[in-house]
Amino acid sequence: VQLVESGGGLVQPGGSLRLSCATSGFTFNHYWMYWVRQAPGKGLEWVAEINVGSTSRRYADSVKGRFTVSRDNAKNTLYLEMSNLTPEDTALYYCARDSKGTLRGQGTLVTVSL
């Protein structure tokens, strides 16, 4: 199983980023998928989830209305569109195959700063 995140970077407050997660080694369209994050000095935080058919999406209250999770089952890829970013969104972002992030990629760093 491989999960490879990309798209992180340095962005100013109020800015936007799109994260991607390329997956392989398992049947992507059989699994709910998740984004979790870890801010500096803190534990893993569940951010968003999406079901197989993209008909159910849920978000943490802290990102609701600003983040959008999506997936492309043909490409075995998960996405996270992030807008109106704040410094509190600074974290290492992981895609995961479970809500606790037990099976996750190496992460992509998002830094929100002036």
Contacts in CASP RR format, 6 or more apart in sequence:
PFRMAT RR
TARGET T0000
AUTHOR 0000-0000-0000
METHOD contacts of the structure
MODEL  1
VQLVESGGGLVQPGGSLRLSCATSGFTFNHYWMYWVRQAPGKGLEWVAEI
NVGSTSRRYADSVKGRFTVSRDNAKNTLYLEMSNLTPEDTALYYCARDSK
GTLRGQGTLVTVSL
1 23 0 8 1.000
1 24 0 8 1.000
1 25 0 8 1.000
1 26 0 8 1.000
1 97 0 8 1.000
1 103 0 8 1.000
2 22 0 8 1.000
2 23 0 8 1.000
2 24 0 8 1.000
2 25 0 8 1.000
2 105 0 8 1.000
3 21 0 8 1.000
3 22 0 8 1.000
3 23 0 8 1.000
3 94 0 8 1.000
3 95 0 8 1.000
3 96 0 8 1.000
3 97 0 8 1.000
3 103 0 8 1.000
3 104 0 8 1.000
3 105 0 8 1.000
4 21 0 8 1.000
4 22 0 8 1.000
4 23 0 8 1.000
4 105 0 8 1.000
4 106 0 8 1.000
5 19 0 8 1.000
5 20 0 8 1.000
5 21 0 8 1.000
5 93 0 8 1.000
5 94 0 8 1.000
5 95 0 8 1.000
5 105 0 8 1.000
5 106 0 8 1.000
5 107 0 8 1.000
5 108 0 8 1.000
6 19 0 8 1.000
6 20 0 8 1.000
6 21 0 8 1.000
6 22 0 8 1.000
6 108 0 8 1.000
7 17 0 8 1.000
7 18 0 8 1.000
7 19 0 8 1.000
7 20 0 8 1.000
7 108 0 8 1.000
8 17 0 8 1.000
8 19 0 8 1.000
8 93 0 8 1.000
8 108 0 8 1.000
8 109 0 8 1.000
8 110 0 8 1.000
9 17 0 8 1.000
9 108 0 8 1.000
9 109 0 8 1.000
9 110 0 8 1.000
9 111 0 8 1.000
10 111 0 8 1.000
10 113 0 8 1.000
11 17 0 8 1.000
11 85 0 8 1.000
11 110 0 8 1.000
11 111 0 8 1.000
11 112 0 8 1.000
12 112 0 8 1.000
12 113 0 8 1.000
12 114 0 8 1.000
13 85 0 8 1.000
13 86 0 8 1.000
13 87 0 8 1.000
13 112 0 8 1.000
13 113 0 8 1.000
13 114 0 8 1.000
14 83 0 8 1.000
14 84 0 8 1.000
14 85 0 8 1.000
14 86 0 8 1.000
14 112 0 8 1.000
15 83 0 8 1.000
15 84 0 8 1.000
15 85 0 8 1.000
15 112 0 8 1.000
16 81 0 8 1.000
16 82 0 8 1.000
16 83 0 8 1.000
16 84 0 8 1.000
16 85 0 8 1.000
17 82 0 8 1.000
17 85 0 8 1.000
17 110 0 8 1.000
18 79 0 8 1.000
18 80 0 8 1.000
18 81 0 8 1.000
18 82 0 8 1.000
19 35 0 8 1.000
19 79 0 8 1.000
19 80 0 8 1.000
19 82 0 8 1.000
19 93 0 8 1.000
19 95 0 8 1.000
19 108 0 8 1.000
19 110 0 8 1.000
20 77 0 8 1.000
20 78 0 8 1.000
20 79 0 8 1.000
21 33 0 8 1.000
21 35 0 8 1.000
21 77 0 8 1.000
21 78 0 8 1.000
21 79 0 8 1.000
21 80 0 8 1.000
21 95 0 8 1.000
21 105 0 8 1.000
22 75 0 8 1.000
22 76 0 8 1.000
22 77 0 8 1.000
23 76 0 8 1.000
23 77 0 8 1.000
23 78 0 8 1.000
23 95 0 8 1.000
24 76 0 8 1.000
26 97 0 8 1.000
28 71 0 8 1.000
28 73 0 8 1.000
28 76 0 8 1.000
29 52 0 8 1.000
29 53 0 8 1.000
29 73 0 8 1.000
30 52 0 8 1.000
31 52 0 8 1.000
31 97 0 8 1.000
32 49 0 8 1.000
32 50 0 8 1.000
32 51 0 8 1.000
32 52 0 8 1.000
33 49 0 8 1.000
33 50 0 8 1.000
33 69 0 8 1.000
33 71 0 8 1.000
33 78 0 8 1.000
33 95 0 8 1.000
33 96 0 8 1.000
33 97 0 8 1.000
34 46 0 8 1.000
34 47 0 8 1.000
34 48 0 8 1.000
34 49 0 8 1.000
34 50 0 8 1.000
34 95 0 8 1.000
34 96 0 8 1.000
34 97 0 8 1.000
34 98 0 8 1.000
34 99 0 8 1.000
34 101 0 8 1.000
35 47 0 8 1.000
35 48 0 8 1.000
35 49 0 8 1.000
35 67 0 8 1.000
35 69 0 8 1.000
35 78 0 8 1.000
35 80 0 8 1.000
35 93 0 8 1.000
35 94 0 8 1.000
35 95 0 8 1.000
35 96 0 8 1.000
36 44 0 8 1.000
36 45 0 8 1.000
36 46 0 8 1.000
36 47 0 8 1.000
36 93 0 8 1.000
36 94 0 8 1.000
36 96 0 8 1.000
36 99 0 8 1.000
36 100 0 8 1.000
36 101 0 8 1.000
36 104 0 8 1.000
37 44 0 8 1.000
37 45 0 8 1.000
37 47 0 8 1.000
37 91 0 8 1.000
37 92 0 8 1.000
37 93 0 8 1.000
37 94 0 8 1.000
37 110 0 8 1.000
38 44 0 8 1.000
38 45 0 8 1.000
38 91 0 8 1.000
38 92 0 8 1.000
38 94 0 8 1.000
39 45 0 8 1.000
39 88 0 8 1.000
39 90 0 8 1.000
39 91 0 8 1.000
40 90 0 8 1.000
40 91 0 8 1.000
42 91 0 8 1.000
44 94 0 8 1.000
44 100 0 8 1.000
44 101 0 8 1.000
45 60 0 8 1.000
45 62 0 8 1.000
45 91 0 8 1.000
46 60 0 8 1.000
46 99 0 8 1.000
46 100 0 8 1.000
47 59 0 8 1.000
47 60 0 8 1.000
47 63 0 8 1.000
47 67 0 8 1.000
47 80 0 8 1.000
47 93 0 8 1.000
48 57 0 8 1.000
48 58 0 8 1.000
48 59 0 8 1.000
48 60 0 8 1.000
48 63 0 8 1.000
48 67 0 8 1.000
48 69 0 8 1.000
48 80 0 8 1.000
49 57 0 8 1.000
49 58 0 8 1.000
49 69 0 8 1.000
49 99 0 8 1.000
50 56 0 8 1.000
50 57 0 8 1.000
50 69 0 8 1.000
50 70 0 8 1.000
50 71 0 8 1.000
50 78 0 8 1.000
51 57 0 8 1.000
52 73 0 8 1.000
53 71 0 8 1.000
53 73 0 8 1.000
54 70 0 8 1.000
54 71 0 8 1.000
57 68 0 8 1.000
57 69 0 8 1.000
59 65 0 8 1.000
59 67 0 8 1.000
59 69 0 8 1.000
62 88 0 8 1.000
63 82 0 8 1.000
63 89 0 8 1.000
66 82 0 8 1.000
66 83 0 8 1.000
66 84 0 8 1.000
66 85 0 8 1.000
67 80 0 8 1.000
67 81 0 8 1.000
67 82 0 8 1.000
67 83 0 8 1.000
68 80 0 8 1.000
68 81 0 8 1.000
69 78 0 8 1.000
69 79 0 8 1.000
69 80 0 8 1.000
69 81 0 8 1.000
70 78 0 8 1.000
70 79 0 8 1.000
70 81 0 8 1.000
71 77 0 8 1.000
71 78 0 8 1.000
71 79 0 8 1.000
72 79 0 8 1.000
78 95 0 8 1.000
80 93 0 8 1.000
80 95 0 8 1.000
82 89 0 8 1.000
82 110 0 8 1.000
85 110 0 8 1.000
85 112 0 8 1.000
86 112 0 8 1.000
87 112 0 8 1.000
87 113 0 8 1.000
88 112 0 8 1.000
89 110 0 8 1.000
89 112 0 8 1.000
90 110 0 8 1.000
90 111 0 8 1.000
90 112 0 8 1.000
90 113 0 8 1.000
91 109 0 8 1.000
91 110 0 8 1.000
92 107 0 8 1.000
92 108 0 8 1.000
92 109 0 8 1.000
92 110 0 8 1.000
93 107 0 8 1.000
93 108 0 8 1.000
93 109 0 8 1.000
93 110 0 8 1.000
94 101 0 8 1.000
94 104 0 8 1.000
94 105 0 8 1.000
94 106 0 8 1.000
94 107 0 8 1.000
95 104 0 8 1.000
95 105 0 8 1.000
95 107 0 8 1.000
96 102 0 8 1.000
96 103 0 8 1.000
96 104 0 8 1.000
96 105 0 8 1.000
97 103 0 8 1.000
97 104 0 8 1.000
END
